[in-house]
């Protein structure tokens, strides 16, 4: 997997941001066609994760969900924006 240049993350943005920057810069520097495959494993729905999701919804003016959690898109949008540069 490492030989295929998979981007492994820790799921903590402050730890992952610089790694994402380095890997995206590497992909752009080699000037080869790029396919990005994402495995969005997500988080289990528990009372704690549902409460955090509801707090996130309240803070951002979103509706609260009953059976799913709000997706976190920070890393995805960062990668898309960086590749567009």
N, CA, C and O atoms as a Maestro MAE file, in Angstrom:
{
 s_m_m2io_version
 :::
 2.0.0
}

f_m_ct {
 s_m_title
 :::
 protein
 m_atom[340] {
  # First column is atom index #
  i_m_mmod_type
  r_m_x_coord
  r_m_y_coord
  r_m_z_coord
  i_m_residue_number
  s_m_chain_name
  s_m_pdb_residue_name
  s_m_pdb_atom_name
  i_m_atomic_number
  :::
  1 25 0.820 -1.192 0.000 1 A "UNK " " N  " 7
  2 3 0.000 0.000 0.000 1 A "UNK " " CA " 6
  3 2 0.865 1.258 0.000 1 A "UNK " " C  " 6
  4 15 0.556 2.233 -0.684 1 A "UNK " " O  " 8
  5 25 1.942 1.227 0.766 2 A "UNK " " N  " 7
  6 3 2.805 2.401 0.804 2 A "UNK " " CA " 6
  7 2 3.496 2.596 -0.537 2 A "UNK " " C  " 6
  8 15 3.719 3.731 -0.958 2 A "UNK " " O  " 8
  9 25 3.840 1.497 -1.215 3 A "UNK " " N  " 7
  10 3 4.473 1.603 -2.530 3 A "UNK " " CA " 6
  11 2 3.512 2.208 -3.552 3 A "UNK " " C  " 6
  12 15 3.948 2.820 -4.527 3 A "UNK " " O  " 8
  13 25 2.218 2.042 -3.335 4 A "UNK " " N  " 7
  14 3 1.213 2.607 -4.230 4 A "UNK " " CA " 6
  15 2 0.856 4.037 -3.842 4 A "UNK " " C  " 6
  16 15 -0.041 4.630 -4.440 4 A "UNK " " O  " 8
  17 25 1.542 4.598 -2.855 5 A "UNK " " N  " 7
  18 3 1.365 5.982 -2.398 5 A "UNK " " CA " 6
  19 2 -0.028 6.239 -1.824 5 A "UNK " " C  " 6
  20 15 -0.624 7.288 -2.070 5 A "UNK " " O  " 8
  21 25 -0.541 5.276 -1.059 6 A "UNK " " N  " 7
  22 3 -1.787 5.507 -0.334 6 A "UNK " " CA " 6
  23 2 -1.556 6.622 0.678 6 A "UNK " " C  " 6
  24 15 -0.462 6.752 1.227 6 A "UNK " " O  " 8
  25 25 -2.575 7.416 0.920 7 A "UNK " " N  " 7
  26 3 -2.484 8.474 1.925 7 A "UNK " " CA " 6
  27 2 -3.202 7.979 3.180 7 A "UNK " " C  " 6
  28 15 -4.431 7.977 3.243 7 A "UNK " " O  " 8
  29 25 -2.429 7.565 4.162 8 A "UNK " " N  " 7
  30 3 -3.010 7.115 5.422 8 A "UNK " " CA " 6
  31 2 -3.190 8.320 6.337 8 A "UNK " " C  " 6
  32 15 -2.339 9.209 6.375 8 A "UNK " " O  " 8
  33 25 -4.289 8.348 7.067 9 A "UNK " " N  " 7
  34 3 -4.586 9.501 7.917 9 A "UNK " " CA " 6
  35 2 -4.832 9.052 9.356 9 A "UNK " " C  " 6
  36 15 -5.055 7.873 9.630 9 A "UNK " " O  " 8
  37 25 -4.786 10.028 10.266 10 A "UNK " " N  " 7
  38 3 -5.038 9.784 11.687 10 A "UNK " " CA " 6
  39 2 -6.435 10.244 12.100 10 A "UNK " " C  " 6
  40 15 -6.862 10.002 13.229 10 A "UNK " " O  " 8
  41 25 -7.145 10.906 11.185 11 A "UNK " " N  " 7
  42 3 -8.480 11.447 11.428 11 A "UNK " " CA " 6
  43 2 -8.465 12.598 12.428 11 A "UNK " " C  " 6
  44 15 -9.455 12.845 13.117 11 A "UNK " " O  " 8
  45 25 -7.348 13.291 12.504 12 A "UNK " " N  " 7
  46 3 -7.233 14.530 13.278 12 A "UNK " " CA " 6
  47 2 -6.626 15.548 12.337 12 A "UNK " " C  " 6
  48 15 -5.472 15.414 11.930 12 A "UNK " " O  " 8
  49 25 -7.400 16.567 11.987 13 A "UNK " " N  " 7
  50 3 -6.999 17.497 10.935 13 A "UNK " " CA " 6
  51 2 -5.654 18.153 11.212 13 A "UNK " " C  " 6
  52 15 -4.851 18.320 10.294 13 A "UNK " " O  " 8
  53 25 -5.397 18.526 12.458 14 A "UNK " " N  " 7
  54 3 -4.127 19.193 12.762 14 A "UNK " " CA " 6
  55 2 -2.939 18.274 12.487 14 A "UNK " " C  " 6
  56 15 -1.849 18.755 12.175 14 A "UNK " " O  " 8
  57 25 -3.131 16.967 12.597 15 A "UNK " " N  " 7
  58 3 -2.062 16.010 12.293 15 A "UNK " " CA " 6
  59 2 -2.005 15.673 10.808 15 A "UNK " " C  " 6
  60 15 -0.925 15.422 10.274 15 A "UNK " " O  " 8
  61 25 -3.146 15.663 10.138 16 A "UNK " " N  " 7
  62 3 -3.222 15.186 8.758 16 A "UNK " " CA " 6
  63 2 -2.964 16.258 7.704 16 A "UNK " " C  " 6
  64 15 -2.562 15.930 6.588 16 A "UNK " " O  " 8
  65 25 -3.182 17.519 8.026 17 A "UNK " " N  " 7
  66 3 -3.107 18.573 7.006 17 A "UNK " " CA " 6
  67 2 -1.751 18.619 6.319 17 A "UNK " " C  " 6
  68 15 -1.693 18.647 5.090 17 A "UNK " " O  " 8
  69 25 -0.670 18.628 7.071 18 A "UNK " " N  " 7
  70 3 0.656 18.725 6.442 18 A "UNK " " CA " 6
  71 2 0.964 17.479 5.624 18 A "UNK " " C  " 6
  72 15 1.618 17.567 4.584 18 A "UNK " " O  " 8
  73 25 0.500 16.319 6.080 19 A "UNK " " N  " 7
  74 3 0.700 15.085 5.313 19 A "UNK " " CA " 6
  75 2 -0.061 15.154 3.988 19 A "UNK " " C  " 6
  76 15 0.472 14.780 2.944 19 A "UNK " " O  " 8
  77 25 -1.304 15.631 4.032 20 A "UNK " " N  " 7
  78 3 -2.075 15.826 2.800 20 A "UNK " " CA " 6
  79 2 -1.351 16.780 1.855 20 A "UNK " " C  " 6
  80 15 -1.240 16.504 0.661 20 A "UNK " " O  " 8
  81 25 -0.861 17.895 2.379 21 A "UNK " " N  " 7
  82 3 -0.146 18.872 1.549 21 A "UNK " " CA " 6
  83 2 1.051 18.229 0.862 21 A "UNK " " C  " 6
  84 15 1.251 18.401 -0.340 21 A "UNK " " O  " 8
  85 25 1.841 17.490 1.627 22 A "UNK " " N  " 7
  86 3 3.030 16.845 1.060 22 A "UNK " " CA " 6
  87 2 2.660 15.834 -0.022 22 A "UNK " " C  " 6
  88 15 3.284 15.799 -1.083 22 A "UNK " " O  " 8
  89 25 1.655 15.023 0.243 23 A "UNK " " N  " 7
  90 3 1.276 13.986 -0.729 23 A "UNK " " CA " 6
  91 2 0.657 14.592 -1.987 23 A "UNK " " C  " 6
  92 15 0.967 14.149 -3.093 23 A "UNK " " O  " 8
  93 25 -0.203 15.585 -1.845 24 A "UNK " " N  " 7
  94 3 -0.810 16.223 -3.015 24 A "UNK " " CA " 6
  95 2 0.265 16.932 -3.833 24 A "UNK " " C  " 6
  96 15 0.246 16.872 -5.062 24 A "UNK " " O  " 8
  97 25 1.201 17.602 -3.163 25 A "UNK " " N  " 7
  98 3 2.316 18.234 -3.880 25 A "UNK " " CA " 6
  99 2 3.127 17.189 -4.640 25 A "UNK " " C  " 6
  100 15 3.533 17.425 -5.779 25 A "UNK " " O  " 8
  101 25 3.362 16.046 -4.020 26 A "UNK " " N  " 7
  102 3 4.095 14.963 -4.683 26 A "UNK " " CA " 6
  103 2 3.353 14.509 -5.939 26 A "UNK " " C  " 6
  104 15 3.954 14.378 -7.005 26 A "UNK " " O  " 8
  105 25 2.047 14.269 -5.812 27 A "UNK " " N  " 7
  106 3 1.267 13.822 -6.966 27 A "UNK " " CA " 6
  107 2 1.301 14.853 -8.091 27 A "UNK " " C  " 6
  108 15 1.385 14.489 -9.264 27 A "UNK " " O  " 8
  109 25 1.238 16.123 -7.743 28 A "UNK " " N  " 7
  110 3 1.273 17.183 -8.759 28 A "UNK " " CA " 6
  111 2 2.660 17.300 -9.393 28 A "UNK " " C  " 6
  112 15 2.771 17.575 -10.588 28 A "UNK " " O  " 8
  113 25 3.710 17.095 -8.608 29 A "UNK " " N  " 7
  114 3 5.078 17.216 -9.119 29 A "UNK " " CA " 6
  115 2 5.440 16.127 -10.123 29 A "UNK " " C  " 6
  116 15 6.230 16.372 -11.035 29 A "UNK " " O  " 8
  117 25 4.877 14.926 -9.972 30 A "UNK " " N  " 7
  118 3 5.254 13.851 -10.896 30 A "UNK " " CA " 6
  119 2 4.544 13.966 -12.244 30 A "UNK " " C  " 6
  120 15 4.906 13.272 -13.194 30 A "UNK " " O  " 8
  121 25 3.555 14.821 -12.333 31 A "UNK " " N  " 7
  122 3 2.882 15.140 -13.603 31 A "UNK " " CA " 6
  123 2 2.366 13.900 -14.344 31 A "UNK " " C  " 6
  124 15 2.486 13.809 -15.566 31 A "UNK " " O  " 8
  125 25 1.817 12.985 -13.631 32 A "UNK " " N  " 7
  126 3 1.186 11.802 -14.214 32 A "UNK " " CA " 6
  127 2 -0.309 11.887 -13.934 32 A "UNK " " C  " 6
  128 15 -0.720 12.515 -12.958 32 A "UNK " " O  " 8
  129 25 -1.131 11.261 -14.780 33 A "UNK " " N  " 7
  130 3 -2.571 11.257 -14.505 33 A "UNK " " CA " 6
  131 2 -2.837 10.688 -13.104 33 A "UNK " " C  " 6
  132 15 -2.161 9.764 -12.654 33 A "UNK " " O  " 8
  133 25 -3.818 11.253 -12.444 34 A "UNK " " N  " 7
  134 3 -4.095 10.899 -11.052 34 A "UNK " " CA " 6
  135 2 -5.524 10.408 -10.909 34 A "UNK " " C  " 6
  136 15 -6.461 11.024 -11.416 34 A "UNK " " O  " 8
  137 25 -5.679 9.304 -10.221 35 A "UNK " " N  " 7
  138 3 -6.995 8.844 -9.807 35 A "UNK " " CA " 6
  139 2 -6.980 8.781 -8.291 35 A "UNK " " C  " 6
  140 15 -6.100 8.159 -7.696 35 A "UNK " " O  " 8
  141 25 -7.939 9.413 -7.680 36 A "UNK " " N  " 7
  142 3 -8.005 9.452 -6.225 36 A "UNK " " CA " 6
  143 2 -9.163 8.574 -5.770 36 A "UNK " " C  " 6
  144 15 -10.318 8.837 -6.103 36 A "UNK " " O  " 8
  145 25 -8.853 7.547 -5.019 37 A "UNK " " N  " 7
  146 3 -9.856 6.621 -4.498 37 A "UNK " " CA " 6
  147 2 -9.982 6.856 -3.002 37 A "UNK " " C  " 6
  148 15 -8.990 6.825 -2.274 37 A "UNK " " O  " 8
  149 25 -11.195 7.089 -2.550 38 A "UNK " " N  " 7
  150 3 -11.434 7.414 -1.141 38 A "UNK " " CA " 6
  151 2 -12.222 6.278 -0.487 38 A "UNK " " C  " 6
  152 15 -13.213 5.798 -1.038 38 A "UNK " " O  " 8
  153 25 -11.773 5.865 0.677 39 A "UNK " " N  " 7
  154 3 -12.478 4.868 1.471 39 A "UNK " " CA " 6
  155 2 -13.063 5.567 2.699 39 A "UNK " " C  " 6
  156 15 -12.413 5.620 3.743 39 A "UNK " " O  " 8
  157 25 -14.283 6.106 2.590 40 A "UNK " " N  " 7
  158 3 -14.871 6.856 3.715 40 A "UNK " " CA " 6
  159 2 -15.487 5.910 4.740 40 A "UNK " " C  " 6
  160 15 -16.679 5.609 4.681 40 A "UNK " " O  " 8
  161 25 -14.680 5.451 5.666 41 A "UNK " " N  " 7
  162 3 -15.149 4.461 6.627 41 A "UNK " " CA " 6
  163 2 -16.113 5.027 7.652 41 A "UNK " " C  " 6
  164 15 -16.993 4.316 8.138 41 A "UNK " " O  " 8
  165 25 -15.958 6.285 7.982 42 A "UNK " " N  " 7
  166 3 -16.929 6.919 8.860 42 A "UNK " " CA " 6
  167 2 -16.794 6.550 10.319 42 A "UNK " " C  " 6
  168 15 -15.779 6.006 10.753 42 A "UNK " " O  " 8
  169 25 -17.837 6.856 11.066 43 A "UNK " " N  " 7
  170 3 -17.876 6.667 12.511 43 A "UNK " " CA " 6
  171 2 -19.146 5.910 12.865 43 A "UNK " " C  " 6
  172 15 -20.196 6.137 12.263 43 A "UNK " " O  " 8
  173 25 -19.056 5.014 13.837 44 A "UNK " " N  " 7
  174 3 -20.240 4.289 14.289 44 A "UNK " " CA " 6
  175 2 -21.229 5.253 14.936 44 A "UNK " " C  " 6
  176 15 -20.837 6.234 15.567 44 A "UNK " " O  " 8
  177 25 -22.513 4.960 14.771 45 A "UNK " " N  " 7
  178 3 -23.570 5.768 15.384 45 A "UNK " " CA " 6
  179 2 -23.751 5.317 16.835 45 A "UNK " " C  " 6
  180 15 -24.285 4.240 17.098 45 A "UNK " " O  " 8
  181 25 -23.307 6.142 17.756 46 A "UNK " " N  " 7
  182 3 -23.462 5.889 19.188 46 A "UNK " " CA " 6
  183 2 -24.113 7.124 19.810 46 A "UNK " " C  " 6
  184 15 -24.285 8.143 19.142 46 A "UNK " " O  " 8
  185 25 -24.470 7.030 21.075 47 A "UNK " " N  " 7
  186 3 -25.050 8.204 21.747 47 A "UNK " " CA " 6
  187 2 -24.067 9.369 21.735 47 A "UNK " " C  " 6
  188 15 -24.457 10.514 21.510 47 A "UNK " " O  " 8
  189 25 -22.801 9.075 21.978 48 A "UNK " " N  " 7
  190 3 -21.775 10.118 22.012 48 A "UNK " " CA " 6
  191 2 -21.568 10.749 20.628 48 A "UNK " " C  " 6
  192 15 -21.520 11.972 20.503 48 A "UNK " " O  " 8
  193 25 -21.445 9.908 19.588 49 A "UNK " " N  " 7
  194 3 -21.221 10.458 18.244 49 A "UNK " " CA " 6
  195 2 -22.456 11.206 17.745 49 A "UNK " " C  " 6
  196 15 -22.331 12.194 17.020 49 A "UNK " " O  " 8
  197 25 -23.651 10.742 18.129 50 A "UNK " " N  " 7
  198 3 -24.881 11.447 17.741 50 A "UNK " " CA " 6
  199 2 -24.948 12.812 18.423 50 A "UNK " " C  " 6
  200 15 -25.360 13.793 17.804 50 A "UNK " " O  " 8
  201 25 -24.546 12.882 19.687 51 A "UNK " " N  " 7
  202 3 -24.536 14.164 20.404 51 A "UNK " " CA " 6
  203 2 -23.541 15.129 19.759 51 A "UNK " " C  " 6
  204 15 -23.841 16.313 19.603 51 A "UNK " " O  " 8
  205 25 -22.363 14.632 19.385 52 A "UNK " " N  " 7
  206 3 -21.373 15.489 18.715 52 A "UNK " " CA " 6
  207 2 -21.895 15.962 17.365 52 A "UNK " " C  " 6
  208 15 -21.674 17.110 16.978 52 A "UNK " " O  " 8
  209 25 -22.591 15.075 16.644 53 A "UNK " " N  " 7
  210 3 -23.160 15.447 15.353 53 A "UNK " " CA " 6
  211 2 -24.243 16.507 15.528 53 A "UNK " " C  " 6
  212 15 -24.326 17.450 14.742 53 A "UNK " " O  " 8
  213 25 -25.066 16.354 16.550 54 A "UNK " " N  " 7
  214 3 -26.117 17.345 16.817 54 A "UNK " " CA " 6
  215 2 -25.524 18.692 17.226 54 A "UNK " " C  " 6
  216 15 -26.040 19.739 16.836 54 A "UNK " " O  " 8
  217 25 -24.448 18.672 18.007 55 A "UNK " " N  " 7
  218 3 -23.761 19.919 18.370 55 A "UNK " " CA " 6
  219 2 -23.215 20.608 17.126 55 A "UNK " " C  " 6
  220 15 -23.330 21.824 16.976 55 A "UNK " " O  " 8
  221 25 -22.621 19.819 16.237 56 A "UNK " " N  " 7
  222 3 -22.095 20.347 14.974 56 A "UNK " " CA " 6
  223 2 -23.221 20.967 14.150 56 A "UNK " " C  " 6
  224 15 -23.057 22.048 13.584 56 A "UNK " " O  " 8
  225 25 -24.371 20.280 14.083 57 A "UNK " " N  " 7
  226 3 -25.518 20.780 13.325 57 A "UNK " " CA " 6
  227 2 -26.014 22.103 13.904 57 A "UNK " " C  " 6
  228 15 -26.273 23.050 13.161 57 A "UNK " " O  " 8
  229 25 -26.145 22.169 15.220 58 A "UNK " " N  " 7
  230 3 -26.600 23.405 15.864 58 A "UNK " " CA " 6
  231 2 -25.658 24.562 15.583 58 A "UNK " " C  " 6
  232 15 -26.093 25.665 15.250 58 A "UNK " " O  " 8
  233 25 -24.364 24.303 15.722 59 A "UNK " " N  " 7
  234 3 -23.359 25.350 15.538 59 A "UNK " " CA " 6
  235 2 -23.331 25.863 14.103 59 A "UNK " " C  " 6
  236 15 -22.997 27.025 13.867 59 A "UNK " " O  " 8
  237 25 -23.679 25.005 13.137 60 A "UNK " " N  " 7
  238 3 -23.601 25.376 11.725 60 A "UNK " " CA " 6
  239 2 -24.957 25.604 11.074 60 A "UNK " " C  " 6
  240 15 -25.045 25.732 9.853 60 A "UNK " " O  " 8
  241 25 -26.014 25.655 11.878 61 A "UNK " " N  " 7
  242 3 -27.343 25.943 11.351 61 A "UNK " " CA " 6
  243 2 -27.896 24.849 10.453 61 A "UNK " " C  " 6
  244 15 -28.605 25.132 9.487 61 A "UNK " " O  " 8
  245 25 -27.577 23.607 10.767 62 A "UNK " " N  " 7
  246 3 -28.048 22.474 9.975 62 A "UNK " " CA " 6
  247 2 -29.118 21.717 10.748 62 A "UNK " " C  " 6
  248 15 -29.231 21.845 11.967 62 A "UNK " " O  " 8
  249 25 -29.901 20.926 10.019 63 A "UNK " " N  " 7
  250 3 -30.905 20.119 10.698 63 A "UNK " " CA " 6
  251 2 -30.228 18.959 11.422 63 A "UNK " " C  " 6
  252 15 -29.150 18.513 11.028 63 A "UNK " " O  " 8
  253 25 -30.861 18.481 12.470 64 A "UNK " " N  " 7
  254 3 -30.345 17.318 13.192 64 A "UNK " " CA " 6
  255 2 -30.875 16.066 12.509 64 A "UNK " " C  " 6
  256 15 -32.042 15.997 12.122 64 A "UNK " " O  " 8
  257 25 -29.996 15.079 12.370 65 A "UNK " " N  " 7
  258 3 -30.392 13.815 11.751 65 A "UNK " " CA " 6
  259 2 -30.770 12.804 12.829 65 A "UNK " " C  " 6
  260 15 -30.282 12.857 13.958 65 A "UNK " " O  " 8
  261 25 -31.644 11.892 12.452 66 A "UNK " " N  " 7
  262 3 -32.113 10.874 13.390 66 A "UNK " " CA " 6
  263 2 -31.253 9.605 13.344 66 A "UNK " " C  " 6
  264 15 -30.884 9.064 14.386 66 A "UNK " " O  " 8
  265 25 -30.936 9.133 12.131 67 A "UNK " " N  " 7
  266 3 -30.300 7.821 11.999 67 A "UNK " " CA " 6
  267 2 -28.906 7.853 11.378 67 A "UNK " " C  " 6
  268 15 -28.295 6.800 11.199 67 A "UNK " " O  " 8
  269 25 -28.397 9.021 11.051 68 A "UNK " " N  " 7
  270 3 -27.056 9.151 10.477 68 A "UNK " " CA " 6
  271 2 -26.351 10.339 11.118 68 A "UNK " " C  " 6
  272 15 -26.972 11.152 11.804 68 A "UNK " " O  " 8
  273 25 -25.046 10.425 10.883 69 A "UNK " " N  " 7
  274 3 -24.248 11.534 11.399 69 A "UNK " " CA " 6
  275 2 -23.949 12.510 10.277 69 A "UNK " " C  " 6
  276 15 -23.945 12.140 9.103 69 A "UNK " " O  " 8
  277 25 -23.701 13.741 10.638 70 A "UNK " " N  " 7
  278 3 -23.299 14.724 9.633 70 A "UNK " " CA " 6
  279 2 -21.908 14.373 9.118 70 A "UNK " " C  " 6
  280 15 -21.009 14.087 9.908 70 A "UNK " " O  " 8
  281 25 -21.726 14.391 7.805 71 A "UNK " " N  " 7
  282 3 -20.397 14.081 7.271 71 A "UNK " " CA " 6
  283 2 -19.417 15.206 7.563 71 A "UNK " " C  " 6
  284 15 -19.791 16.379 7.598 71 A "UNK " " O  " 8
  285 25 -18.180 14.842 7.770 72 A "UNK " " N  " 7
  286 3 -17.107 15.817 7.952 72 A "UNK " " CA " 6
  287 2 -16.335 15.863 6.641 72 A "UNK " " C  " 6
  288 15 -15.817 14.845 6.183 72 A "UNK " " O  " 8
  289 25 -16.262 17.020 6.053 73 A "UNK " " N  " 7
  290 3 -15.723 17.133 4.693 73 A "UNK " " CA " 6
  291 2 -14.436 17.939 4.602 73 A "UNK " " C  " 6
  292 15 -13.999 18.268 3.500 73 A "UNK " " O  " 8
  293 25 -13.825 18.264 5.724 74 A "UNK " " N  " 7
  294 3 -12.638 19.124 5.717 74 A "UNK " " CA " 6
  295 2 -11.532 18.568 4.832 74 A "UNK " " C  " 6
  296 15 -11.016 19.278 3.968 74 A "UNK " " O  " 8
  297 25 -11.165 17.315 5.036 75 A "UNK " " N  " 7
  298 3 -10.083 16.713 4.252 75 A "UNK " " CA " 6
  299 2 -10.421 16.612 2.781 75 A "UNK " " C  " 6
  300 15 -9.583 16.903 1.928 75 A "UNK " " O  " 8
  301 25 -11.638 16.204 2.476 76 A "UNK " " N  " 7
  302 3 -12.050 16.063 1.078 76 A "UNK " " CA " 6
  303 2 -12.001 17.397 0.349 76 A "UNK " " C  " 6
  304 15 -11.446 17.487 -0.746 76 A "UNK " " O  " 8
  305 25 -12.580 18.435 0.949 77 A "UNK " " N  " 7
  306 3 -12.581 19.736 0.275 77 A "UNK " " CA " 6
  307 2 -11.169 20.298 0.159 77 A "UNK " " C  " 6
  308 15 -10.847 20.971 -0.821 77 A "UNK " " O  " 8
  309 25 -10.327 20.026 1.153 78 A "UNK " " N  " 7
  310 3 -8.936 20.463 1.073 78 A "UNK " " CA " 6
  311 2 -8.241 19.822 -0.126 78 A "UNK " " C  " 6
  312 15 -7.567 20.511 -0.892 78 A "UNK " " O  " 8
  313 25 -8.401 18.516 -0.294 79 A "UNK " " N  " 7
  314 3 -7.756 17.804 -1.404 79 A "UNK " " CA " 6
  315 2 -8.274 18.315 -2.742 79 A "UNK " " C  " 6
  316 15 -7.480 18.570 -3.649 79 A "UNK " " O  " 8
  317 25 -9.577 18.470 -2.884 80 A "UNK " " N  " 7
  318 3 -10.149 18.954 -4.146 80 A "UNK " " CA " 6
  319 2 -9.629 20.352 -4.468 80 A "UNK " " C  " 6
  320 15 -9.211 20.615 -5.596 80 A "UNK " " O  " 8
  321 25 -9.654 21.244 -3.489 81 A "UNK " " N  " 7
  322 3 -9.153 22.609 -3.721 81 A "UNK " " CA " 6
  323 2 -7.674 22.610 -4.073 81 A "UNK " " C  " 6
  324 15 -7.243 23.355 -4.953 81 A "UNK " " O  " 8
  325 25 -6.904 21.788 -3.396 82 A "UNK " " N  " 7
  326 3 -5.450 21.743 -3.648 82 A "UNK " " CA " 6
  327 2 -5.157 21.205 -5.047 82 A "UNK " " C  " 6
  328 15 -4.245 21.692 -5.715 82 A "UNK " " O  " 8
  329 25 -5.913 20.215 -5.492 83 A "UNK " " N  " 7
  330 3 -5.701 19.659 -6.834 83 A "UNK " " CA " 6
  331 2 -6.115 20.644 -7.923 83 A "UNK " " C  " 6
  332 15 -5.589 20.592 -9.035 83 A "UNK " " O  " 8
  333 25 -7.040 21.528 -7.619 84 A "UNK " " N  " 7
  334 3 -7.474 22.523 -8.607 84 A "UNK " " CA " 6
  335 2 -6.439 23.620 -8.824 84 A "UNK " " C  " 6
  336 15 -6.473 24.299 -9.850 84 A "UNK " " O  " 8
  337 25 -5.518 23.808 -7.878 85 A "UNK " " N  " 7
  338 3 -4.518 24.888 -7.987 85 A "UNK " " CA " 6
  339 2 -3.560 24.656 -9.140 85 A "UNK " " C  " 6
  340 15 -2.662 25.466 -9.370 85 A "UNK " " O  " 8
  :::
 }
 m_bond[339] {
  # First column is bond index #
  i_m_from
  i_m_to
  i_m_order
  :::
  1 1 2 1
  2 2 3 1
  3 3 4 2
  4 3 5 1
  5 5 6 1
  6 6 7 1
  7 7 8 2
  8 7 9 1
  9 9 10 1
  10 10 11 1
  11 11 12 2
  12 11 13 1
  13 13 14 1
  14 14 15 1
  15 15 16 2
  16 15 17 1
  17 17 18 1
  18 18 19 1
  19 19 20 2
  20 19 21 1
  21 21 22 1
  22 22 23 1
  23 23 24 2
  24 23 25 1
  25 25 26 1
  26 26 27 1
  27 27 28 2
  28 27 29 1
  29 29 30 1
  30 30 31 1
  31 31 32 2
  32 31 33 1
  33 33 34 1
  34 34 35 1
  35 35 36 2
  36 35 37 1
  37 37 38 1
  38 38 39 1
  39 39 40 2
  40 39 41 1
  41 41 42 1
  42 42 43 1
  43 43 44 2
  44 43 45 1
  45 45 46 1
  46 46 47 1
  47 47 48 2
  48 47 49 1
  49 49 50 1
  50 50 51 1
  51 51 52 2
  52 51 53 1
  53 53 54 1
  54 54 55 1
  55 55 56 2
  56 55 57 1
  57 57 58 1
  58 58 59 1
  59 59 60 2
  60 59 61 1
  61 61 62 1
  62 62 63 1
  63 63 64 2
  64 63 65 1
  65 65 66 1
  66 66 67 1
  67 67 68 2
  68 67 69 1
  69 69 70 1
  70 70 71 1
  71 71 72 2
  72 71 73 1
  73 73 74 1
  74 74 75 1
  75 75 76 2
  76 75 77 1
  77 77 78 1
  78 78 79 1
  79 79 80 2
  80 79 81 1
  81 81 82 1
  82 82 83 1
  83 83 84 2
  84 83 85 1
  85 85 86 1
  86 86 87 1
  87 87 88 2
  88 87 89 1
  89 89 90 1
  90 90 91 1
  91 91 92 2
  92 91 93 1
  93 93 94 1
  94 94 95 1
  95 95 96 2
  96 95 97 1
  97 97 98 1
  98 98 99 1
  99 99 100 2
  100 99 101 1
  101 101 102 1
  102 102 103 1
  103 103 104 2
  104 103 105 1
  105 105 106 1
  106 106 107 1
  107 107 108 2
  108 107 109 1
  109 109 110 1
  110 110 111 1
  111 111 112 2
  112 111 113 1
  113 113 114 1
  114 114 115 1
  115 115 116 2
  116 115 117 1
  117 117 118 1
  118 118 119 1
  119 119 120 2
  120 119 121 1
  121 121 122 1
  122 122 123 1
  123 123 124 2
  124 123 125 1
  125 125 126 1
  126 126 127 1
  127 127 128 2
  128 127 129 1
  129 129 130 1
  130 130 131 1
  131 131 132 2
  132 131 133 1
  133 133 134 1
  134 134 135 1
  135 135 136 2
  136 135 137 1
  137 137 138 1
  138 138 139 1
  139 139 140 2
  140 139 141 1
  141 141 142 1
  142 142 143 1
  143 143 144 2
  144 143 145 1
  145 145 146 1
  146 146 147 1
  147 147 148 2
  148 147 149 1
  149 149 150 1
  150 150 151 1
  151 151 152 2
  152 151 153 1
  153 153 154 1
  154 154 155 1
  155 155 156 2
  156 155 157 1
  157 157 158 1
  158 158 159 1
  159 159 160 2
  160 159 161 1
  161 161 162 1
  162 162 163 1
  163 163 164 2
  164 163 165 1
  165 165 166 1
  166 166 167 1
  167 167 168 2
  168 167 169 1
  169 169 170 1
  170 170 171 1
  171 171 172 2
  172 171 173 1
  173 173 174 1
  174 174 175 1
  175 175 176 2
  176 175 177 1
  177 177 178 1
  178 178 179 1
  179 179 180 2
  180 179 181 1
  181 181 182 1
  182 182 183 1
  183 183 184 2
  184 183 185 1
  185 185 186 1
  186 186 187 1
  187 187 188 2
  188 187 189 1
  189 189 190 1
  190 190 191 1
  191 191 192 2
  192 191 193 1
  193 193 194 1
  194 194 195 1
  195 195 196 2
  196 195 197 1
  197 197 198 1
  198 198 199 1
  199 199 200 2
  200 199 201 1
  201 201 202 1
  202 202 203 1
  203 203 204 2
  204 203 205 1
  205 205 206 1
  206 206 207 1
  207 207 208 2
  208 207 209 1
  209 209 210 1
  210 210 211 1
  211 211 212 2
  212 211 213 1
  213 213 214 1
  214 214 215 1
  215 215 216 2
  216 215 217 1
  217 217 218 1
  218 218 219 1
  219 219 220 2
  220 219 221 1
  221 221 222 1
  222 222 223 1
  223 223 224 2
  224 223 225 1
  225 225 226 1
  226 226 227 1
  227 227 228 2
  228 227 229 1
  229 229 230 1
  230 230 231 1
  231 231 232 2
  232 231 233 1
  233 233 234 1
  234 234 235 1
  235 235 236 2
  236 235 237 1
  237 237 238 1
  238 238 239 1
  239 239 240 2
  240 239 241 1
  241 241 242 1
  242 242 243 1
  243 243 244 2
  244 243 245 1
  245 245 246 1
  246 246 247 1
  247 247 248 2
  248 247 249 1
  249 249 250 1
  250 250 251 1
  251 251 252 2
  252 251 253 1
  253 253 254 1
  254 254 255 1
  255 255 256 2
  256 255 257 1
  257 257 258 1
  258 258 259 1
  259 259 260 2
  260 259 261 1
  261 261 262 1
  262 262 263 1
  263 263 264 2
  264 263 265 1
  265 265 266 1
  266 266 267 1
  267 267 268 2
  268 267 269 1
  269 269 270 1
  270 270 271 1
  271 271 272 2
  272 271 273 1
  273 273 274 1
  274 274 275 1
  275 275 276 2
  276 275 277 1
  277 277 278 1
  278 278 279 1
  279 279 280 2
  280 279 281 1
  281 281 282 1
  282 282 283 1
  283 283 284 2
  284 283 285 1
  285 285 286 1
  286 286 287 1
  287 287 288 2
  288 287 289 1
  289 289 290 1
  290 290 291 1
  291 291 292 2
  292 291 293 1
  293 293 294 1
  294 294 295 1
  295 295 296 2
  296 295 297 1
  297 297 298 1
  298 298 299 1
  299 299 300 2
  300 299 301 1
  301 301 302 1
  302 302 303 1
  303 303 304 2
  304 303 305 1
  305 305 306 1
  306 306 307 1
  307 307 308 2
  308 307 309 1
  309 309 310 1
  310 310 311 1
  311 311 312 2
  312 311 313 1
  313 313 314 1
  314 314 315 1
  315 315 316 2
  316 315 317 1
  317 317 318 1
  318 318 319 1
  319 319 320 2
  320 319 321 1
  321 321 322 1
  322 322 323 1
  323 323 324 2
  324 323 325 1
  325 325 326 1
  326 326 327 1
  327 327 328 2
  328 327 329 1
  329 329 330 1
  330 330 331 1
  331 331 332 2
  332 331 333 1
  333 333 334 1
  334 334 335 1
  335 335 336 2
  336 335 337 1
  337 337 338 1
  338 338 339 1
  339 339 340 2
  :::
 }
}
